[in-house]
Amino acid sequence: MANIKSAKKRILVNETKAARNKAIKSKVKTSIKRVDAAIAAGDKAAAQASLVNATTEIDKATTKGVYHKNTASRKVSRLAKAVNAMA
């Protein structure tokens, strides 16, 4: 355990930020799973609706600094490609 006051504060701040990042990543993963479930069920309308929601969640995570912009772009691209391939 740290003895210096500033080091103790850094530990607390880092724990808070890690918890926030974990919550945001969890939201993104859940929205991606919803898209995948809709694709597996063959429901194109639900897949498109959940794709819009997932894209929004991924963009929010990117603006908050949880994901790099290229990572977010890759995730959105793969989801959109999967939904568009349903036909």
C-alpha positions in Angstrom: 0.0 0.0 0.0 1.2 3.5 -0.8 2.3 5.8 2.0 2.3 9.1 0.2 -1.0 11.0 0.1 -0.9 11.7 -3.7 -0.2 8.0 -4.4 -3.2 7.0 -2.3 -5.3 9.4 -4.2 -4.1 8.0 -7.6 -5.1 4.5 -6.5 -8.6 5.7 -5.6 -8.9 7.7 -8.8 -7.7 4.8 -10.9 -10.2 2.4 -9.3 -13.0 4.8 -10.0 -12.0 5.2 -13.7 -11.5 1.5 -14.1 -15.0 0.8 -12.7 -16.5 3.4 -15.2 -14.6 1.9 -18.1 -15.7 -1.6 -17.2 -19.4 -0.4 -17.0 -19.1 1.2 -20.4 -17.4 -1.8 -22.0 -20.1 -4.1 -20.6 -22.8 -1.9 -22.1 -21.1 -2.1 -25.5 -20.7 -5.9 -25.3 -24.4 -6.3 -24.3 -25.5 -4.3 -27.3 -23.3 -6.3 -29.6 -24.7 -9.5 -28.2 -28.3 -8.2 -28.9 -27.3 -7.6 -32.6 -25.8 -11.1 -32.8 -28.9 -12.7 -31.3 -31.1 -10.9 -33.8 -28.9 -12.1 -36.6 -29.0 -15.7 -35.3 -32.8 -15.5 -35.0 -33.1 -14.2 -38.6 -35.0 -11.1 -37.6 -33.7 -8.4 -39.9 -35.8 -5.6 -38.5 -34.7 -6.3 -34.9 -31.1 -6.6 -36.1 -31.2 -3.2 -37.8 -32.8 -1.6 -34.7 -30.2 -3.1 -32.4 -27.4 -2.2 -34.8 -28.4 1.5 -34.5 -28.4 1.1 -30.7 -25.0 -0.7 -30.7 -23.5 1.9 -33.0 -24.6 4.6 -30.6 -23.2 2.8 -27.6 -19.8 2.2 -29.3 -19.6 5.9 -30.4 -20.3 7.0 -26.8 -17.6 4.7 -25.5 -15.2 6.2 -28.1 -15.9 9.8 -27.1 -15.3 8.9 -23.5 -12.0 7.4 -24.3 -12.8 3.8 -23.6 -12.2 2.6 -27.1 -9.7 3.9 -29.7 -11.5 5.4 -32.8 -10.1 2.6 -35.1 -11.3 -0.1 -32.7 -14.8 1.5 -32.6 -14.9 1.8 -36.4 -13.9 -1.8 -36.8 -16.6 -3.0 -34.4 -19.3 -0.9 -36.1 -18.1 -2.1 -39.6 -18.2 -5.8 -38.6 -21.7 -5.4 -37.1 -23.0 -3.5 -40.1 -21.5 -6.1 -42.5 -23.2 -8.9 -40.6 -26.6 -7.2 -40.6 -26.3 -6.3 -44.3 -25.4 -9.9 -45.2 -28.7 -11.3 -43.8 -30.6 -10.6 -47.0 
